[in-house]
């Protein structure tokens, strides 16, 4: 027969496992046209097939509309690109879907597209931005030039990551925790070109009060927590406190 101490020890182990399996909650924040698959009204009418591959096309605001849901500081230097098959010589691998955004650096200043999301800064909440930034294969744009950041109350929180291998995309991350001075301020995502061209895809933003990357607990985690609480209730009923 299990003693009271054995039951309590079993409960402690169960509760520890439950807490370890459920580090916390993270909620995605809506980023409109996050993967740039929503095309402008005029589509991508300009063909860019330069090799033996197929399916490569892009747009310019002078030919089609601007990138849906994004604002450009210079609309003449940004657009959407479908590089097609790798034989076209632009990318070996894509990030998320066939379409990405590109931003060129204008003559003066930096080319940039941006989007302000719906939530505003809340005290103590951690906001995490993830952006996939690409490095083109072709020699004209093979220098890696893209960058991403969060703009909050005039402050820029730059995303960091490893420079991707030429022909691929790499994920860059920016993290910010709400300060009292910033409560109620807007959160803006900025994607920049720092010379020649930056290529962007799969823009994700989440808020959480737990460490970055903890993720959302799986159903098994909730089961462990529930079992631990039920066990505690059963033990308390079997061994009520003395009056």
ROBABA-164191 format. One line per 8 residues: number of its first residue (from 1); their letters; for each residue x, y, z of N, C-alpha, C. Coordinates in steps of 0.2 Angstrom, whole numbers. Layout:
NUM> a> X/Y/Z/X/Y/Z/X/Y/Z; ...
END
This chain:
1> xxxxxxxx> 4/-6/0/0/0/0/4/6/0; 2/11/-4/6/17/-4/5/21/2; 11/24/5/10/28/11/9/35/8; 7/40/13/6/47/11/12/50/8; 18/48/11/24/51/9/26/49/1; 24/43/0/25/40/-7/21/43/-12; 14/45/-10/10/48/-14/12/55/-16; 14/59/-10/17/65/-11/23/66/-16
9> xxxxxxxx> 27/61/-15/33/61/-19/31/59/-27; 26/55/-28/24/54/-35/21/60/-37; 17/63/-33/14/70/-36/19/75/-37; 24/75/-33/30/80/-35/33/79/-41; 34/73/-43/38/71/-49/33/73/-55; 27/71/-54/22/72/-60/21/80/-61; 21/84/-56/21/91/-56/27/94/-60; 33/91/-58/39/94/-61/39/92/-68
17> xxxxxxxx> 37/86/-70/37/85/-77/32/89/-81; 26/91/-78/21/95/-81/24/102/-82; 27/105/-77/30/111/-78/36/112/-83; 40/106/-83/45/106/-88/43/106/-95; 37/102/-96/34/101/-103/30/107/-105; 28/112/-101/24/117/-103/28/124/-100; 32/126/-104/36/132/-102/32/139/-103; 27/139/-106/23/145/-106/19/146/-113
25> xxxxxxxx> 16/151/-114/12/152/-120/14/158/-124; 14/157/-131/16/162/-135/10/163/-140; 8/169/-142/3/171/-146/5/174/-153; 3/172/-159/5/175/-165/2/181/-166; 5/186/-168/2/193/-170/1/193/-178; -5/195/-180/-6/195/-187/-1/200/-191; 2/197/-196/6/201/-201/3/200/-207; 0/206/-210/-4/205/-216/1/204/-222
33> xxxxxxxx> -1/199/-226/3/197/-232/10/195/-230; 11/191/-225/17/190/-221/22/186/-226; 19/182/-231/24/178/-235/23/181/-243; 20/187/-243/20/191/-250/17/187/-255; 12/182/-254/9/178/-259/3/182/-261; 0/187/-258/-5/191/-261/-2/196/-265; -4/195/-272/0/199/-277/-4/206/-278; -1/211/-281/-5/217/-283/-10/215/-288
41> xxxxxxxx> -14/220/-289/-19/220/-294/-17/218/-301; -11/221/-303/-8/219/-310/-4/213/-310; -4/209/-305/0/203/-305/8/205/-305; 12/200/-308/19/201/-308/20/200/-316; 20/206/-319/19/206/-327/26/206/-330; 32/207/-327/38/207/-330/42/201/-330; 44/198/-335/47/192/-336/55/193/-334; 58/189/-330/65/189/-329/69/183/-330
49> xxxxxxxx> 66/179/-335/70/173/-337/76/174/-340; 82/173/-337/88/174/-340/92/168/-341; 90/162/-339/94/156/-340/89/151/-343; 90/145/-341/86/139/-344/80/138/-340; 79/141/-335/73/139/-330/67/143/-333; 61/142/-329/55/145/-331/52/148/-325; 46/152/-326/42/154/-320/45/160/-317; 50/164/-319/52/170/-315/49/176/-318
57> xxxxxxxx> 46/180/-313/43/186/-315/43/191/-309; 42/197/-310/42/202/-304/38/208/-307; 37/213/-302/33/219/-304/37/225/-301; 35/231/-304/37/237/-301/31/241/-300; 31/246/-295/25/250/-295/23/254/-301; 28/255/-305/26/259/-311/22/255/-316; 23/248/-315/19/243/-320/13/240/-316; 14/238/-310/8/236/-306/8/239/-299
65> xxxxxxxx> 3/238/-295/2/241/-289/8/239/-284; 8/243/-278/13/242/-273/11/235/-270; 16/233/-265/15/227/-262/9/227/-257; 4/223/-258/-2/224/-254/0/223/-246; -3/228/-242/-2/228/-235/4/231/-232; 9/232/-237/15/235/-235/16/242/-238; 20/246/-234/21/253/-236/28/254/-238; 30/257/-244/36/258/-246/38/266/-245
73> xxxxxxxx> 45/267/-242/47/274/-242/49/277/-249; 50/272/-254/51/274/-260/48/269/-265; 42/270/-267/38/265/-271/41/262/-277; 46/266/-280/49/264/-286/55/259/-286; 56/257/-279/62/252/-279/60/246/-275; 54/244/-274/52/238/-271/47/235/-275; 46/228/-274/41/224/-277/41/217/-275; 37/213/-279/37/206/-277/40/202/-283
81> xxxxxxxx> 43/196/-281/47/192/-286/45/185/-285; 44/182/-291/44/174/-291/50/172/-295; 55/169/-292/61/168/-295/61/162/-300; 55/158/-299/55/152/-303/59/146/-301; 61/142/-306/66/136/-305/73/138/-303; 76/134/-299/83/136/-298/88/137/-304; 86/134/-310/90/135/-316/90/143/-318; 85/147/-315/85/154/-317/91/157/-314
89> xxxxxxxx> 94/154/-309/100/157/-306/100/162/-301; 94/163/-298/92/168/-293/93/165/-286; 89/159/-284/90/156/-278/90/148/-279; 93/145/-275/93/137/-275/87/135/-271; 86/138/-265/80/136/-261/76/143/-260; 69/142/-259/65/147/-257/63/147/-249; 60/152/-247/58/152/-240/51/149/-238; 46/152/-241/39/150/-239/35/152/-245
97> xxxxxxxx> 33/147/-250/29/149/-256/34/152/-261; 31/153/-267/35/155/-273/37/162/-273; 34/166/-269/34/173/-270/38/176/-264; 42/181/-265/46/185/-260/45/192/-261; 47/196/-257/48/204/-258/55/206/-259; 56/211/-263/63/214/-264/62/221/-263; 68/224/-260/69/231/-259/76/233/-262; 76/238/-266/82/240/-269/84/247/-265
105> xxxxxxxx> 90/248/-265/93/254/-261/92/260/-266; 88/265/-265/88/271/-269/94/275/-269; 94/280/-274/100/284/-274/102/287/-268; 97/290/-264/99/293/-258/95/289/-252; 98/287/-247/95/284/-241/94/276/-243; 90/273/-239/89/266/-239/82/264/-242; 82/259/-246/75/257/-248/72/253/-242; 66/254/-241/62/250/-235/55/249/-237
113> xxxxxxxx> 52/244/-234/45/243/-234/43/242/-226; 38/243/-224/36/243/-217/28/241/-216; 27/239/-210/20/237/-209/19/238/-201; 14/242/-199/12/243/-192/7/238/-190; 8/234/-185/3/229/-183/-2/232/-179; -7/228/-177/-13/230/-173/-11/231/-166; -8/226/-162/-7/227/-155/-2/233/-154; -3/236/-148/2/241/-146/6/238/-140
121> xxxxxxxx> 11/241/-138/16/239/-133/12/238/-127; 13/232/-123/11/231/-117/17/230/-112; 16/232/-106/22/232/-101/23/224/-100; 30/223/-100/32/216/-98/31/211/-104; 28/212/-109/26/207/-114/32/207/-119; 35/201/-121/40/201/-125/38/200/-132; 40/204/-137/38/203/-144/44/200/-148; 43/195/-152/48/192/-156/47/192/-163
129> xxxxxxxx> 51/195/-167/51/196/-174/55/191/-178; 53/187/-182/57/182/-186/56/184/-194; 61/185/-197/61/186/-205/66/182/-208; 64/179/-214/68/176/-218/71/181/-223; 78/181/-224/81/186/-228/86/182/-233; 85/183/-239/89/179/-244/95/183/-247; 99/178/-250/105/181/-253/105/178/-260; 105/182/-265/104/180/-272/110/177/-275
137> xxxxxxxx> 109/172/-280/115/169/-283/119/173/-288; 115/177/-292/118/180/-297/123/185/-295; 128/186/-299/134/191/-297/131/198/-296; 126/200/-300/124/207/-299/122/209/-292; 118/204/-289/115/205/-282/118/200/-277; 124/197/-278/126/192/-274/129/194/-267; 130/201/-266/132/204/-260/125/204/-255; 126/201/-249/120/201/-245/119/208/-242
145> xxxxxxxx> 112/211/-243/111/218/-241/105/219/-237; 101/213/-236/95/214/-232/95/215/-225; 91/218/-222/90/218/-214/83/220/-212; 82/218/-206/75/219/-203/75/221/-196; 70/225/-194/70/227/-187/63/229/-185; 62/230/-178/56/233/-175/57/240/-174; 52/244/-175/53/251/-173/47/252/-168; 50/255/-162/45/256/-156/47/262/-153
153> xxxxxxxx> 43/267/-153/44/273/-150/50/277/-152; 52/276/-158/58/279/-161/64/275/-161; 64/270/-157/69/265/-156/69/260/-161; 75/258/-164/76/253/-169/79/247/-165; 75/241/-165/78/235/-163/80/230/-169; 86/230/-170/88/226/-176/88/219/-175; 86/215/-181/86/208/-181/93/205/-182; 95/200/-179/101/197/-180/101/190/-182
161> xxxxxxxx> 106/188/-186/106/181/-188/112/179/-192; 113/173/-194/119/172/-198/118/173/-205; 122/176/-209/122/178/-216/121/171/-220; 115/171/-223/114/165/-227/119/163/-232; 119/157/-234/123/154/-239/120/157/-246; 124/159/-250/122/162/-257/117/157/-260; 111/160/-262/106/156/-265/101/153/-260; 102/155/-254/97/153/-249/94/158/-245
169> xxxxxxxx> 89/157/-240/87/162/-236/89/160/-228; 90/164/-224/92/163/-217/87/167/-213; 86/164/-207/81/168/-202/84/172/-197; 81/179/-197/84/184/-193/79/185/-187; 81/187/-181/77/187/-175/78/194/-172; 73/198/-170/73/203/-166/68/202/-160; 71/204/-154/67/203/-148/66/209/-144; 60/211/-141/59/217/-137/54/216/-132
177> xxxxxxxx> 56/218/-126/51/217/-120/48/224/-118; 42/225/-118/38/231/-117/41/235/-110; 43/241/-111/45/245/-106/39/250/-104; 40/253/-98/34/257/-96/34/264/-100; 40/266/-102/40/272/-107/37/271/-114; 36/264/-116/34/263/-122/26/260/-122; 23/259/-117/17/256/-116/12/261/-121; 8/257/-125/3/260/-129/6/263/-136
185> xxxxxxxx> 13/262/-137/16/264/-143/15/259/-149; 15/261/-155/14/256/-160/20/252/-161; 19/246/-164/24/241/-166/25/241/-174; 30/243/-177/31/243/-184/37/238/-186; 35/234/-191/41/230/-194/44/233/-200; 50/234/-200/54/237/-206/58/232/-209; 58/232/-216/62/227/-220/66/232/-225; 73/232/-224/77/237/-228/82/234/-232
193> xxxxxxxx> 84/238/-237/90/236/-242/95/241/-240; 101/238/-239/107/242/-237/112/243/-242; 110/243/-248/114/243/-254/112/238/-259; 111/239/-265/108/235/-270/102/232/-268; 101/225/-267/94/223/-266/94/218/-260; 88/219/-256/87/214/-250/81/210/-252; 81/204/-251/75/199/-252/72/196/-246; 66/197/-245/62/195/-239/56/190/-240
201> xxxxxxxx> 55/186/-234/50/182/-235/48/179/-227; 42/177/-227/40/173/-221/41/178/-214; 37/183/-214/38/188/-209/33/186/-203; 36/184/-197/32/182/-192/33/186/-185; 28/188/-182/28/191/-175/24/188/-170; 27/188/-164/23/185/-159/24/189/-152; 19/188/-148/20/191/-141/20/185/-136; 23/186/-130/24/181/-125/27/184/-119
209> xxxxxxxx> 25/181/-113/28/183/-107/33/178/-105; 35/173/-109/40/168/-107/46/169/-112; 51/166/-110/57/167/-114/56/165/-121; 60/169/-126/59/168/-133/60/161/-135; 56/158/-139/57/151/-142/54/146/-137; 51/148/-132/48/143/-127/42/139/-131; 38/143/-135/33/140/-139/26/139/-135; 21/136/-138/15/135/-135/15/128/-133
217> xxxxxxxx> 12/126/-127/12/119/-124/8/115/-128; 10/109/-129/7/104/-133/1/101/-129; -4/97/-132/-9/94/-128/-7/90/-123; -1/86/-124/2/82/-119/4/85/-112; 6/92/-113/8/96/-108/2/97/-103; -4/99/-107/-10/101/-103/-12/94/-99; -11/88/-102/-13/82/-99/-9/81/-93; -3/82/-93/1/82/-87/-1/86/-81
225> xxxxxxxx> -2/93/-83/-4/98/-78/-10/96/-75; -15/93/-79/-22/91/-77/-21/85/-72; -17/81/-74/-16/75/-70/-13/77/-63; -8/81/-63/-5/83/-57/-10/87/-52; -14/91/-55/-19/94/-51/-24/90/-48; -26/85/-52/-31/80/-50/-28/75/-44; -22/74/-45/-18/70/-40/-18/74/-33; -17/80/-34/-16/85/-28/-23/85/-24
233> xxxxxxxx> -28/85/-28/-35/86/-25/-37/79/-22; -35/74/-25/-37/67/-22/-33/66/-15; -27/68/-15/-23/68/-9/-26/72/-3; -28/78/-5/-30/83/0/-37/80/3; -41/77/-1/-47/74/1/-46/68/6; -41/64/4/-40/58/8/-37/60/15; -33/66/15/-29/68/21/-31/75/23; -37/76/25/-39/83/27/-35/85/33
241> xxx> -35/92/33/-31/95/39/-35/94/45; -31/93/51/-35/93/57/-38/100/59; -43/99/62/-47/106/64/-43/109/70
END
